[in-house]
Amino acid sequence: MNLVGILHNDVLLSALVAWLTAQGLKVPMEYLRSRRWQWAMAFVAGGMPSSHSALIVGATQAIGLHVGYDSPLFAFGIVVSMIVTYDAAGVRRQAGKHAERINILFDELMRGQMPDEKELREVLGHTPLEVAGGVLWGIVVATLMWMVGR
């Protein structure tokens, strides 16, 4: 087993670069939205673009470019991409909305009398636009990396 060989896996590298750069893009995107620098956005789930979507679509696009769009591996990548993007915009988004409502309920009921209680995380999922941004970013990154590596 050649562990150094993993550094030459173009599919993995495309996915990781798409994910890391999508996480980094969250900081300036949040600044454009709120006019405040929130450096913690680089480390959170949620926000624009969806790094989960960028990761899986970056891998899927790289598979298509390197192995072929007619391969069973690319078809599997499409199916997994559909699950991840649906989850990012659907299930995880709803969990975030539930957390937001529960936090409001705690505030209304307790009026700040819960000093040691931690609030539930509200930014869990993505809006459809954030998912689309992640999908587009994954395609762009994987395509650019493929073009550079040719």
CYANA upper distance limits for C-alpha pairs under 8 A (distance plus 0.5 A):
  2 ASN  CA      6 ILE  CA      7.98
  3 LEU  CA      7 LEU  CA      8.35
  4 VAL  CA      8 HIS  CA      8.13
  5 GLY  CA      9 ASN  CA      7.32
  6 ILE  CA     12 LEU  CA      8.38
  7 LEU  CA     13 LEU  CA      7.81
  8 HIS  CA     13 LEU  CA      8.10
  9 ASN  CA     13 LEU  CA      6.64
 10 ASP  CA     14 SER  CA      6.45
 10 ASP  CA     62 ALA  CA      7.68
 10 ASP  CA    146 TRP  CA      8.29
 11 VAL  CA     15 ALA  CA      6.74
 11 VAL  CA     58 GLY  CA      8.31
 11 VAL  CA     59 ALA  CA      5.84
 11 VAL  CA     60 THR  CA      8.39
 11 VAL  CA     62 ALA  CA      5.61
 11 VAL  CA     63 ILE  CA      6.57
 11 VAL  CA     66 HIS  CA      8.44
 11 VAL  CA    142 ALA  CA      8.46
 12 LEU  CA     16 LEU  CA      6.63
 12 LEU  CA     59 ALA  CA      6.97
 13 LEU  CA     17 VAL  CA      6.49
 14 SER  CA     18 ALA  CA      6.56
 14 SER  CA     58 GLY  CA      6.33
 14 SER  CA     59 ALA  CA      6.68
 14 SER  CA     62 ALA  CA      7.07
 14 SER  CA    141 VAL  CA      7.13
 14 SER  CA    142 ALA  CA      5.50
 14 SER  CA    145 MET  CA      7.00
 15 ALA  CA     19 TRP  CA      6.66
 15 ALA  CA     54 ALA  CA      7.82
 15 ALA  CA     55 LEU  CA      5.20
 15 ALA  CA     56 ILE  CA      7.01
 15 ALA  CA     57 VAL  CA      8.01
 15 ALA  CA     58 GLY  CA      5.15
 15 ALA  CA     59 ALA  CA      5.10
 15 ALA  CA     62 ALA  CA      8.37
 15 ALA  CA    138 GLY  CA      7.81
 15 ALA  CA    142 ALA  CA      7.68
 16 LEU  CA     20 LEU  CA      6.50
 16 LEU  CA     55 LEU  CA      6.86
 17 VAL  CA     21 THR  CA      6.41
 17 VAL  CA    141 VAL  CA      7.75
 18 ALA  CA     22 ALA  CA      6.44
 18 ALA  CA     51 SER  CA      7.89
 18 ALA  CA     54 ALA  CA      6.00
 18 ALA  CA     55 LEU  CA      6.08
 18 ALA  CA     58 GLY  CA      6.50
 18 ALA  CA    137 TRP  CA      7.27
 18 ALA  CA    138 GLY  CA      5.83
 18 ALA  CA    141 VAL  CA      6.16
 18 ALA  CA    142 ALA  CA      7.74
 19 TRP  CA     23 GLN  CA      6.73
 19 TRP  CA     51 SER  CA      5.45
 19 TRP  CA     52 HIS  CA      7.36
 19 TRP  CA     54 ALA  CA      6.13
 19 TRP  CA     55 LEU  CA      5.19
 19 TRP  CA    138 GLY  CA      8.27
 20 LEU  CA     24 GLY  CA      6.78
 20 LEU  CA     51 SER  CA      8.01
 21 THR  CA     25 LEU  CA      6.54
 22 ALA  CA     26 LYS  CA      7.06
 22 ALA  CA     48 MET  CA      8.43
 22 ALA  CA     49 PRO  CA      6.40
 22 ALA  CA     50 SER  CA      7.38
 22 ALA  CA     51 SER  CA      5.58
 22 ALA  CA     54 ALA  CA      7.27
 22 ALA  CA    134 GLY  CA      7.61
 22 ALA  CA    137 TRP  CA      7.77
 23 GLN  CA     27 VAL  CA      8.31
 23 GLN  CA     41 MET  CA      8.07
 23 GLN  CA     42 ALA  CA      5.53
 23 GLN  CA     43 PHE  CA      7.40
 23 GLN  CA     49 PRO  CA      8.09
 23 GLN  CA     50 SER  CA      8.42
 23 GLN  CA     51 SER  CA      6.33
 24 GLY  CA     28 PRO  CA      8.47
 24 GLY  CA     42 ALA  CA      5.79
 25 LEU  CA     29 MET  CA      6.65
 25 LEU  CA     42 ALA  CA      8.09
 25 LEU  CA     48 MET  CA      8.00
 25 LEU  CA     49 PRO  CA      7.60
 26 LYS  CA     30 GLU  CA      6.38
 26 LYS  CA     41 MET  CA      6.33
 26 LYS  CA     42 ALA  CA      6.43
 26 LYS  CA     47 GLY  CA      6.70
 26 LYS  CA     48 MET  CA      5.97
 26 LYS  CA     49 PRO  CA      6.89
 27 VAL  CA     31 TYR  CA      6.78
 27 VAL  CA     37 TRP  CA      7.34
 27 VAL  CA     38 GLN  CA      6.71
 27 VAL  CA     39 TRP  CA      6.37
 27 VAL  CA     40 ALA  CA      8.27
 27 VAL  CA     41 MET  CA      6.01
 27 VAL  CA     42 ALA  CA      6.44
 28 PRO  CA     32 LEU  CA      6.72
 28 PRO  CA     37 TRP  CA      7.97
 29 MET  CA     33 ARG  CA      6.87
 29 MET  CA     48 MET  CA      6.92
 30 GLU  CA     34 SER  CA      6.46
 30 GLU  CA     35 ARG  CA      8.00
 30 GLU  CA     36 ARG  CA      7.91
 30 GLU  CA     37 TRP  CA      7.80
 30 GLU  CA     38 GLN  CA      7.61
 30 GLU  CA     41 MET  CA      8.10
 30 GLU  CA     47 GLY  CA      8.05
 30 GLU  CA     48 MET  CA      7.98
 31 TYR  CA     35 ARG  CA      5.11
 31 TYR  CA     36 ARG  CA      5.50
 31 TYR  CA     37 TRP  CA      5.79
 31 TYR  CA     38 GLN  CA      7.62
 32 LEU  CA     36 ARG  CA      8.47
 40 ALA  CA     44 VAL  CA      7.26
 41 MET  CA     47 GLY  CA      8.01
 44 VAL  CA    123 VAL  CA      8.44
 45 ALA  CA     50 SER  CA      8.47
 45 ALA  CA     51 SER  CA      8.39
 45 ALA  CA    123 VAL  CA      7.11
 45 ALA  CA    124 LEU  CA      6.12
 45 ALA  CA    125 GLY  CA      7.49
 46 GLY  CA     50 SER  CA      6.94
 46 GLY  CA    123 VAL  CA      5.82
 46 GLY  CA    124 LEU  CA      5.82
 46 GLY  CA    125 GLY  CA      5.61
 46 GLY  CA    126 HIS  CA      5.90
 47 GLY  CA    123 VAL  CA      8.05
 47 GLY  CA    125 GLY  CA      8.44
 47 GLY  CA    126 HIS  CA      6.91
 47 GLY  CA    130 GLU  CA      7.10
 48 MET  CA    126 HIS  CA      8.31
 48 MET  CA    130 GLU  CA      5.30
 48 MET  CA    131 VAL  CA      8.31
 48 MET  CA    133 GLY  CA      7.33
 48 MET  CA    134 GLY  CA      8.02
 49 PRO  CA     54 ALA  CA      8.24
 49 PRO  CA    130 GLU  CA      5.33
 49 PRO  CA    131 VAL  CA      7.03
 49 PRO  CA    132 ALA  CA      8.25
 49 PRO  CA    133 GLY  CA      5.42
 49 PRO  CA    134 GLY  CA      5.23
 49 PRO  CA    137 TRP  CA      8.21
 50 SER  CA     54 ALA  CA      6.75
 50 SER  CA     88 ALA  CA      8.27
 50 SER  CA    126 HIS  CA      7.18
 50 SER  CA    130 GLU  CA      5.87
 50 SER  CA    131 VAL  CA      5.63
 50 SER  CA    132 ALA  CA      8.35
 50 SER  CA    133 GLY  CA      7.09
 50 SER  CA    134 GLY  CA      4.96
 50 SER  CA    135 VAL  CA      8.25
 51 SER  CA     55 LEU  CA      6.41
 51 SER  CA    134 GLY  CA      6.35
 52 HIS  CA     56 ILE  CA      6.92
 52 HIS  CA     84 VAL  CA      7.65
 52 HIS  CA     85 THR  CA      8.06
 52 HIS  CA     88 ALA  CA      7.80
 52 HIS  CA    134 GLY  CA      7.76
 53 SER  CA     57 VAL  CA      6.39
 53 SER  CA     81 SER  CA      7.76
 53 SER  CA     84 VAL  CA      7.15
 53 SER  CA     85 THR  CA      6.11
 53 SER  CA     88 ALA  CA      7.99
 53 SER  CA    131 VAL  CA      6.52
 53 SER  CA    132 ALA  CA      8.46
 53 SER  CA    134 GLY  CA      5.33
 53 SER  CA    135 VAL  CA      5.83
 53 SER  CA    138 GLY  CA      7.67
 54 ALA  CA     58 GLY  CA      6.09
 54 ALA  CA    133 GLY  CA      8.46
 54 ALA  CA    134 GLY  CA      4.78
 54 ALA  CA    135 VAL  CA      5.70
 54 ALA  CA    136 LEU  CA      7.84
 54 ALA  CA    137 TRP  CA      6.21
 54 ALA  CA    138 GLY  CA      4.53
 54 ALA  CA    139 ILE  CA      8.10
 55 LEU  CA     59 ALA  CA      6.81
 55 LEU  CA    134 GLY  CA      8.48
 55 LEU  CA    138 GLY  CA      6.77
 56 ILE  CA     60 THR  CA      6.63
 56 ILE  CA     77 GLY  CA      8.14
 56 ILE  CA     80 VAL  CA      8.09
 56 ILE  CA     81 SER  CA      6.15
 56 ILE  CA     84 VAL  CA      7.92
 56 ILE  CA    138 GLY  CA      7.93
 57 VAL  CA     61 GLN  CA      6.38
 57 VAL  CA     77 GLY  CA      8.34
 57 VAL  CA     78 ILE  CA      8.44
 57 VAL  CA     81 SER  CA      6.51
 57 VAL  CA    134 GLY  CA      8.46
 57 VAL  CA    135 VAL  CA      6.26
 57 VAL  CA    138 GLY  CA      5.57
 57 VAL  CA    139 ILE  CA      6.78
 58 GLY  CA     62 ALA  CA      6.61
 58 GLY  CA    135 VAL  CA      8.28
 58 GLY  CA    137 TRP  CA      8.21
 58 GLY  CA    138 GLY  CA      4.42
 58 GLY  CA    139 ILE  CA      5.96
 58 GLY  CA    140 VAL  CA      8.40
 58 GLY  CA    141 VAL  CA      7.15
 58 GLY  CA    142 ALA  CA      5.66
 59 ALA  CA     63 ILE  CA      6.66
 59 ALA  CA     77 GLY  CA      8.01
 59 ALA  CA    138 GLY  CA      8.19
 59 ALA  CA    142 ALA  CA      7.75
 60 THR  CA     64 GLY  CA      6.78
 60 THR  CA     74 PHE  CA      6.67
 60 THR  CA     77 GLY  CA      5.40
 60 THR  CA     78 ILE  CA      6.98
 60 THR  CA     81 SER  CA      7.88
 61 GLN  CA     65 LEU  CA      6.69
 61 GLN  CA     74 PHE  CA      8.47
 61 GLN  CA    138 GLY  CA      7.99
 61 GLN  CA    139 ILE  CA      6.31
 61 GLN  CA    142 ALA  CA      6.56
 61 GLN  CA    143 THR  CA      7.70
 62 ALA  CA     66 HIS  CA      6.48
 62 ALA  CA    142 ALA  CA      5.84
 62 ALA  CA    143 THR  CA      7.51
 62 ALA  CA    146 TRP  CA      7.65
 63 ILE  CA     67 VAL  CA      5.96
 63 ILE  CA     68 GLY  CA      7.34
 63 ILE  CA     69 TYR  CA      8.20
 63 ILE  CA     73 LEU  CA      7.69
 63 ILE  CA     74 PHE  CA      6.25
 63 ILE  CA     77 GLY  CA      8.24
 64 GLY  CA     68 GLY  CA      5.04
 64 GLY  CA     69 TYR  CA      4.95
 64 GLY  CA     70 ASP  CA      8.29
 64 GLY  CA     71 SER  CA      8.16
 64 GLY  CA     74 PHE  CA      6.03
 65 LEU  CA     69 TYR  CA      7.54
 65 LEU  CA    143 THR  CA      8.12
 65 LEU  CA    146 TRP  CA      7.68
 66 HIS  CA    146 TRP  CA      8.40
 67 VAL  CA     71 SER  CA      7.16
 67 VAL  CA     73 LEU  CA      8.46
 67 VAL  CA     74 PHE  CA      8.18
 68 GLY  CA     74 PHE  CA      7.63
 69 TYR  CA     74 PHE  CA      6.35
 69 TYR  CA     75 ALA  CA      8.19
 70 ASP  CA     74 PHE  CA      7.47
 70 ASP  CA     75 ALA  CA      8.02
 71 SER  CA     75 ALA  CA      7.04
 72 PRO  CA     76 PHE  CA      6.67
 73 LEU  CA     77 GLY  CA      6.73
 74 PHE  CA     78 ILE  CA      6.76
 75 ALA  CA     79 VAL  CA      6.90
 76 PHE  CA     80 VAL  CA      6.74
 77 GLY  CA     81 SER  CA      6.41
 78 ILE  CA     82 MET  CA      6.65
 79 VAL  CA     83 ILE  CA      6.97
 80 VAL  CA     84 VAL  CA      6.68
 81 SER  CA     85 THR  CA      6.52
 82 MET  CA     86 TYR  CA      6.46
 83 ILE  CA     87 ASP  CA      6.53
 84 VAL  CA     88 ALA  CA      6.54
 85 THR  CA     89 ALA  CA      6.72
 85 THR  CA    131 VAL  CA      6.91
 86 TYR  CA     90 GLY  CA      6.01
 86 TYR  CA     91 VAL  CA      8.01
 87 ASP  CA     91 VAL  CA      5.54
 87 ASP  CA     92 ARG  CA      6.46
 88 ALA  CA     92 ARG  CA      5.97
 88 ALA  CA     93 ARG  CA      7.11
 88 ALA  CA    125 GLY  CA      5.74
 88 ALA  CA    126 HIS  CA      6.13
 88 ALA  CA    131 VAL  CA      7.50
 89 ALA  CA     93 ARG  CA      5.99
 89 ALA  CA    125 GLY  CA      6.37
 89 ALA  CA    126 HIS  CA      5.32
 89 ALA  CA    127 THR  CA      6.04
 89 ALA  CA    128 PRO  CA      6.19
 89 ALA  CA    131 VAL  CA      7.02
 90 GLY  CA     94 GLN  CA      6.70
 90 GLY  CA    125 GLY  CA      7.93
 90 GLY  CA    126 HIS  CA      8.37
 91 VAL  CA     95 ALA  CA      6.80
 91 VAL  CA    125 GLY  CA      8.00
 92 ARG  CA     96 GLY  CA      6.80
 92 ARG  CA    124 LEU  CA      6.04
 92 ARG  CA    125 GLY  CA      4.80
 92 ARG  CA    126 HIS  CA      7.87
 93 ARG  CA     97 LYS  CA      6.88
 93 ARG  CA    123 VAL  CA      8.29
 93 ARG  CA    124 LEU  CA      6.53
 93 ARG  CA    125 GLY  CA      4.25
 93 ARG  CA    126 HIS  CA      6.08
 93 ARG  CA    127 THR  CA      7.62
 94 GLN  CA     98 HIS  CA      6.70
 94 GLN  CA    125 GLY  CA      7.81
 95 ALA  CA     99 ALA  CA      6.73
 95 ALA  CA    122 GLU  CA      8.23
 95 ALA  CA    124 LEU  CA      7.31
 95 ALA  CA    125 GLY  CA      7.92
 96 GLY  CA    100 GLU  CA      6.72
 96 GLY  CA    121 ARG  CA      7.29
 96 GLY  CA    122 GLU  CA      4.85
 96 GLY  CA    123 VAL  CA      5.98
 96 GLY  CA    124 LEU  CA      5.48
 96 GLY  CA    125 GLY  CA      6.68
 97 LYS  CA    101 ARG  CA      6.81
 97 LYS  CA    122 GLU  CA      7.01
 98 HIS  CA    102 ILE  CA      6.61
 98 HIS  CA    122 GLU  CA      8.29
 99 ALA  CA    103 ASN  CA      6.59
 99 ALA  CA    120 LEU  CA      5.88
 99 ALA  CA    121 ARG  CA      6.74
 99 ALA  CA    122 GLU  CA      5.69
100 GLU  CA    104 ILE  CA      6.86
100 GLU  CA    120 LEU  CA      7.93
100 GLU  CA    121 ARG  CA      8.21
100 GLU  CA    122 GLU  CA      5.75
101 ARG  CA    105 LEU  CA      6.71
102 ILE  CA    106 PHE  CA      6.72
102 ILE  CA    120 LEU  CA      8.31
103 ASN  CA    107 ASP  CA      6.74
103 ASN  CA    119 GLU  CA      6.64
103 ASN  CA    120 LEU  CA      7.18
104 ILE  CA    108 GLU  CA      6.63
105 LEU  CA    109 LEU  CA      6.54
106 PHE  CA    110 MET  CA      6.28
106 PHE  CA    111 ARG  CA      8.13
107 ASP  CA    111 ARG  CA      5.56
107 ASP  CA    112 GLY  CA      6.74
110 MET  CA    114 MET  CA      7.19
126 HIS  CA    130 GLU  CA      6.12
126 HIS  CA    131 VAL  CA      6.68
127 THR  CA    131 VAL  CA      6.92
128 PRO  CA    132 ALA  CA      6.61
129 LEU  CA    133 GLY  CA      6.59
130 GLU  CA    134 GLY  CA      6.78
131 VAL  CA    135 VAL  CA      6.66
132 ALA  CA    136 LEU  CA      6.60
133 GLY  CA    137 TRP  CA      6.51
134 GLY  CA    138 GLY  CA      6.54
135 VAL  CA    139 ILE  CA      6.87
136 LEU  CA    140 VAL  CA      6.70
137 TRP  CA    141 VAL  CA      6.57
138 GLY  CA    142 ALA  CA      6.60
139 ILE  CA    143 THR  CA      6.52
140 VAL  CA    144 LEU  CA      6.55
141 VAL  CA    145 MET  CA      6.59
142 ALA  CA    146 TRP  CA      6.58
143 THR  CA    147 MET  CA      6.64
144 LEU  CA    148 VAL  CA      6.67
145 MET  CA    149 GLY  CA      6.61
146 TRP  CA    150 ARG  CA      6.80
